[in-house]
């Protein structure tokens, strides 16, 4: 016996049940539906179930024309149903009201007996939503399906509109998915695919795809109806029979509005002449295509990218050297060389007002602040900041984009980053440039040569856009742990600035000024509530860390902050200053001996 959990009850399902094959019908859990049963084997299966526990397995036939199906003629997944009511009609046919309970998979089908019987196992023991909070993605998907189904029920003549108000996203989403699936007018093969979906998310995603397709078909039919109506001069759409849906009630926007909207977007965008001319040519091509053709969708997406890019939008730089110096000093301690380079750039920019952005390569061990320094530089200059991680990228198209002939093509990460920034002069951080890979898809490092070459990036060409895009105002900053993984031609295009590891005295200053105040705030400690002495910080550096950067030091300080916060929450008395002798109780035994002595 298998135990089936439903929204309102729990049911024991036997390992063997009589089987009733269905023609052109897939039965879903939580659906209550009357069926007419007249085939001898189906009647025998029904009688056998009524003598036992009133449970049958309803399975759809692959070919509805087969009158006496065998194992190969049936799908392997069906629905366990409960017999609610049985009544006899004058011609001997039985009218049966059935309620779907749960899904089951046939392990073995017996066809030698009068009634078909199946050994089965439940496809899932829980026809109910999992406990705990519902993921936001599932909530959004459910809301989308509700909206689409409301439109579908309004336009489809065979679906009563009252169903759209009854089926609500509130409540159990597994039951909602089954109810929506059961009320769709789809071929049996597609409904079988819905029945066999592994969970509610997959099932609702399939439902959404089918609804989008069906709505698109109905809109095309509505357009054809309108055209024929205009040609015939009739106020009433012609009757093409039940296969043509009555969709003259559709309230979709006419195509002219869509073209006008795209045209206004092109007019309103600040595009260079060549990009504007290209966009108008693409729009002209789009108007000649069928709106539902794949190529039309590709052109629409292409135009969206052209209009959305910041071709001419320029953010004003903050040219105050004093302001840039204050920002950099407030965010980072030390790093004199790179700070001087940025301040030199600001000073020169304040004199000439226009210059090509420098291409810096920050090289240093992990944890010395390379990535955060890029963000601080953007803040000092008053520019937008974009970060793209290059670690593990092995496809040249990730940099230069895919050509539009490919399905799902998109621009490369450079153009995507420019769109996110909203300006054509951001600070663009290319992280982990030394960890680029290469294979048969191409060499992304070679693709970066054009991006990071001041003589070439003025006319950078993305394969998807098929237009030149000016990157000369962008300030590119790359980061790397070593120079060994960077190809020589690429290294030659960058100004290398090395960030060596911090001295212990520098780490102490960083911990005192930045790390400990930040950890205190994160852990709910009032400013100045608990301080770390200079000796305690040096002891943490010498005895609990071994690194060039400060990441491990930050983790150790976070652990101290957690211990202190716990003591405060428990109401224990805490010293206002944590000294070196307190560290063993807070951090445990020292994993490292201080560098000036050997371990005992």
N, C-alpha and C positions, 0 to 999 in steps of 0.2 A: 504494500500500500504506500502511495505517495501522498505527502501532505501539501496541499495547495493553499496559499495565503492570498486572500482577496481583500478588497477595501473594507467590506462590511462583514465578512464571515471567513471561516476556514473550512476546507472540505477535504475528505479522504478520497483519493482516487485509486481505483484498483489497477493492477498491472495489466489486466486484459479487459478490453471493452468491445462490444459490438460496433461495427463501422457502417455508417451511412454515406455512400458517395453522393456528391453534389455536382450538378451540371451548371456551369457558368456562374457559380456562386462560391464565394469564400466567406465563411462565417467567422466572426470575431468575438472575443470575450466581451462581456457586459452588453452584448446586443441581444435583444428579445425580438424574435421574428417568427411568423407563421410560415410553415412549409407544407407543400402538398407532396405526399409520398405514395407512390403507386407500384414501384418495381418490387418483385417478389422478395428479393434478398433484402431490400431496404425495409420492407414490412416485417420480415422475419427478425431483422436486427432490432427494430423498434419493439416488437413483442418481447424479445429476449431481455431488453433493457428494462421494460416495465415489470417483468417478473423478478428483476434483481434490484438495482439501486437507482433506476431511472436515469442512468448516465450512458451517453453514447459518444462516439468519436465521429465528428463531421469532417470529411476530407474532400477537397475539390478534385475533380477529374482533370487530367491533362487535356483530353479530347472529349468534349461533351457529346459527341456522336456515338461513343461506345456505350452499348446498352448493358452489357454485363462486364464491368471492369475487373481486371486482375491487378496484381501488385504493381506492374510496370505502368498501368494507366492512371495511378493515383500519385499525388504529391506525398511527400514523406511527413509533412507537418500539417496538422489539423487542429481542430478546437474541440475540447471536451465540453459537452453541452448537457444541460439538465432538461428533462421532459417536463414541461409545465402543464400542458393540456393536450388531449387527443380527442378528436371527433371524427366520425365516419360520414362520408359523403355518399349520395345515392349510387354513384358509379363504382363504389368500392374503394375509392382513394381515401387516404387518411389525411386529415388536416391536423398538423402537429405544431404547437407553439413551443419553441425551444429557447433556452437562455444560455448564452455562451459563458463558460466558467474560466477556462484557462487553455493554454496551448500545450500540445503534446506532440512527440515525435514517434513515428512508427518504427519499432525495431524489427518486427516480423509480422507479416500478414498471412492469415490462414484463409484460403479460398476454397477448401474442399468441403466445408460444412454448408448448411443451408444459408446461414447468415455469415457475412464477413466478420471475422474477429481479428483483433490486432493486439500484439504485445507492445506496450508503449512505455515511454518515460516522459516526464514533464519537460518541456523545453525550458521552463523556469519555474521554480517553486514559489515565486513572489510575483503575482500579477498586481503589484501595488508599488507605489513610489518608495524608494529607499528612505530610511529615516535620516534625519539631519537636515541642515539648510539646503534649499534648492540652489544649484549653481545659477549664476546670473545669465550664463549663455543659454541654459534651458528655459529660463523665464522669458528671455527675449525671443527665443525660437517659438515658444508657445504663443506669445502675443502676436507674432507674425502670422502663425497658422490661423489663429482666430480671425484676424483681419482678412486674410486671403479667403478663408472659408465663408465669411459673411458675404464677400463679393461673389464668390462661386455660387452660393445658394440663391443669391438675388438674380443671377443671370441664367441659371440652369433651370429649364422648365420641369425637369423630373425630380428636382430637389426642393421640397417645401421650404419657403423662406422662414417659417417658424422655427426650423431646426437651428438656424444660426443664432437665435436668441436663447435656445435651450442649452446648446453646447457652449459651455463657458470654460475659460482657462482656470477658474478658481476650483480648488479641490485637487484630487489625485491626478497627476499628469499621465500616468500609465493608463488609467481608465479613459481619460480624455483622448489619448492617442488612439486607442482602440475604437472609441465611439466615432471619432472623425473618420478613421479608416473605413469603418463599416458603412458610412453614409456617402462615400465617394462613388461616382459612376465611372468605373475604370474597368479595363479588361481583367479577366480572372488572373492572368499571369502577373500583372502588376500588383493586384491586391494580395496575391500569394507572397510576393516580395515584401509587402508591408507586414503580413502576418509573421514572416520568418525573421523580421528585424530583431537584433539581439537585445536592444534596450529602447527606452522611450525616446532618447535623444536621436538615435538612428532612425527610428520609425517616424518621428516628427519631421526630421530633415527630408526623408523621402516624401512625406505628405506635402511638405512645402514645395519641393521640386515638381511634383505632379500637379499641384494647384497652380503654380506659375505657368506651367505648360498649357494646362486646360484653359486658363484665363486668356492666354495669348491666342489660342485657337479660336475662342469665342469672340475675341476682339477682331480677328481677321474676318470671321464670318459676318460680324456686325458691319464691318467696312464694306464687304461685298454686298450685303443687303442694302446699305445706303446707296451704293453706286447703281445697283439695279433699279432701286426705287426712283432715283433721279432720272435714269434713262427712260423708264416707263412712264414717268410723270405721275406716279401714283403716290397717294399719301399713306397707303398701307403696304407694308413689306410683303412680298410674295410668299406663299406657303410652299415650302420645300419638303414638308413632312417632318416627322419627329426627329430625324437625324440632324436637321438644322435647328439650332436652338433659337429661341425667341430672345434676341439680344438687342432689339432696337431701343431698350431702356438704358443701354450703357451710357455712362456719363464721362467717358474718357475724353481727354483733350484732343482736338483735331491735330493732324500732322503739321499744319501751318503754324500752330502755336509752338510746337517743338522746334521747328526750323527757326522761328523768330527768336526763341529763347537762346538758341545756340549762336545765332547771328549777333544778338545783343551782347552775349558774353565775349565774342571776338572783338566787337566794337569797343566794349568797355575795358578790355585788357590792354595794358601798356606793352605792346609787342613791337619789336623791331620790324622794319618793312619786310624783310625776307620771311620772317615767321608769320606775319599777318597775311602775306600773299599765299603762303603754303596752307594756312588754315582756311582761307576762302576757297582754295581749290578743293581741299578735302570736303568742305561743306557742300560744294557743288556736286561732288561725286556722291555724297551721302543722300542728297535729295533724289538722285536717280535710282537708288537702290530700294529693294523691298525692305520695309522697316524691320522685319523679323529675320532678315538674312544674317548669317554670322559675320559677314564683312561689314555690315552696317554697325553692328555692336563694336567691332574693332575700331572703326573710324570714330565713333562717338567717344570711346575711351581715349583714343589718340588726341582728339580735340580737347578733351577735358584736361589732359596733361599739358598741352601747349598753353591753354588759357591760364592754368593754375600756377605756372612757373613764374618766379620773380625775374623777368627779363631786364627790367629797367629800375626796379625799386631798390633804392640805396639807403641804408641807415647812416645817420650822421655819426661820425667818429667823435669821441671825446678826446680832444687834442691837448688836454692839460697833463703835462708830465708829472706835476705834483699829485694830481688825482690818481694817475696810473700807479705811481710809486706807493701811495697810501693803500690802494687796493691790494697790490701784490704783497706788501709787507704785512697787511692785516690777515691775509689768507695763508701765507707761507713764510717760514723762517729759513734764512739762508738762501741757497740757490742764487747766488749773486750774479753768476754769468748770464743765466737766462733772463733774469730781471733786467740787467743792463742792456741786453739785446732788445727787449721789448721797449724799454724806455728810449733807446736810440731810435727805434722805429717811430715811436710817437713824436719824438722831437723833430725828426726829418719830415714826417707827415704834416706837422704844424707849419713847416716852412714852405713846402712845395705843394701842399694840399692834395696832391694826387701822385700815387706811386704804386707799383705793383706789389701785391702782398708777398711777404717773405715766405719761404718754405723751410721750416725748422724741423729738425729731427732730434728729439729728446731721447738720449740713450742712457740707461741706468738700470740698476737692479730693481726687482719688484719692491713696491712699497715706499719709494722715495718721493712720490707725488707727481708723477709725469702727467697722468690723466687729469687730476684735479687742477694742476697748473694750467692746462689748456682752458679749463672753464674760468679760471681767474683772469687769464689774459683777455678772454672775451668780455668779462665784466669790466676790466680796466679800460678797454677800448670802447665800451658801450655798444658792442656788436652782439648779434645772435650767435648761439653756440650750437654746433652740430657734431655729434660723435658717431663714428662708424667703426665697428670692430672688424678687423680684417683677419683675425685668427682663424685658420682652417679654410679660408676661401680658396677654392681650387678651379673656379670657372671664370674665364675671362669675361663672360657675359654679366657676372655680378658687378663688374666695374662699368662696362660700356653698354649694358642692356641687351635684351634679345630683339631680334628683328621681328617685325609685326607679323610675319608669315607663320610664326609659331603660336600654338594655342596657349592662351594665358600669358602672352608676352608682356613684360613691364620694362620700364627704364632701369638702368643700373643704379647702384647705391649712391653714386655721386649726384645724379639728377634727383633721386628721391630725397637725399639730404638737403639739396637746394630748395626743393618744394617745401620741406618741413620748416626750413629757416624763414622763409617769407621774404628774404632779401638776397641781393646778389653779391654781398660782401661779408658773409659771416666768418667766424673763426671755425674752421673745419678740422676736426681732430680725426686722424686716421690711426686708430689704436692697433698695437701689435703688428706693425708692418713687417717685422722680422719673422712672423709665423705664417706668411703666405705659403700656400701649397701650389703644386701644378700637376696636371695629368693630361689625358688626351683631350679634355675640354679646352685646353689653352693655358696660357701663363698669365695670371692676373697681375703679376709683377710687371710684365711687359706692357699691359694695358695702363698701368699707373704712370708709365713714362710720360705719356701725353698730359696727364692730369697735373703732374708735379714739375713740368717743364715750363718756366715762365715765358719761353718763346713760343710754346705751342698751345698752352691752355686757353689762350684767348679765342681759339677756334675749336674747342673741344666738341667732338661729335659723338652723340649717343646713338647706338644702332636703332633704338626704338623711335626716338624723335626724328631722326634723319635731318636734323638741323644743327647748325653750329651754335654752341652756347659759350658765352664769355665767362671764364673762371679767373680772369686775371686779377680781379679785385678781392678774391677770396684769400684769406690768410690760412694757409695749410700748415698744420702741425702734425707730425707723425711721432709715434712713440715706439721704442724697441728696447728689449733687454740687452741685446748684443747686436753688433753690426755684421756678424758672420752670416746670418740668414738673409741679408739684404743683397740683391744682385748689385754688382758694381755700377752698371749704368744708372740704376735707380739711386744708389748712394751718392753718385756724382752730382745729382740734381738737387740735393738737400744740404742745408747748412747744419752740420752735426754739432750739437751741444751736449756734452757729457754731464750727467748728474751723478757724481760719486755718492757712496753711502755717507750717512751722517756720522759725525763724531759723537761720543757720549755726551759731551757738553751741549751739542746741538740738539740731541734727542731730549735732554733734560729740559731745554727751553721749549721745544715743541710740545712735550708732555705738559709742562706747566701752563703754557699760553693757550694751547689749542685742545689737546686730547682730553685732559682731565676735566676742564670746564664743560666740554661737550658731553662726556660720559656722565658727569654729575647731572646735567640737565636731562639727558635721556632717561636716567633712572630715578627722576623725581626728587633729587636732592637740592635743597635750596642753595643758592650761590653762597659760597663761603661756609656752608654748614660743616663740611669735612674737607680738610686740605691734606695734600701730600707734601711731606717735607722733601727738601732737595736730596737728602741722604736716602730717603725711601725710594725716590724715583731712580737715583743712580743704582741702588741695589736691585731694583726690578730690571734695569737695563743690563747690569753686569751678570746677574745670577739667574734671570728668568727668560732672557731673550738671546738669540744669536742671529742677527740679521743686519743687512745694510740699511733697510728702510725702517719704518715704524709700525707696520701692520701688526706684528706680534705684540709689540709694546702696547698698541691700542687695545688688543684683545685682553692682555693682562690687566690693564687699567679698567676695562669693562668688568672683569671678574671682581676686582676690588670694589667697584661701584655697586655691583649686585650684592656682595656680602654686606656692605655698609647699609644699603637700602633695606635688606632683610632685617638687620639688627634694629634699624629705626622703626620698621613696621612692627617688630616684636616688642618694642618699647624698651629695648636694652640701652644701657648707657654707653655712649661712644665718645672716644677722645676727639677733640676738635682737629687734631693733627695726627695723621697716620705716619708712624715712624718705622725705621727699618726693622726693629724687633717685632713689629706687628705682622710682617709680611708672611711669616711661616704659617700663622693661623689663617691668613686670608688666601694665600696662594699655594700653600703646601710646601713640601721640601723643595730646596733649590735644585733644578735639573742641571745647572751648569755651575762650575766653580768660577769664581772671579778670575779674570785673566792674569792677575799678579801673583796667584798662588796655585799650587797643585791641589787636587782633591785629596781629602784625608784617606 
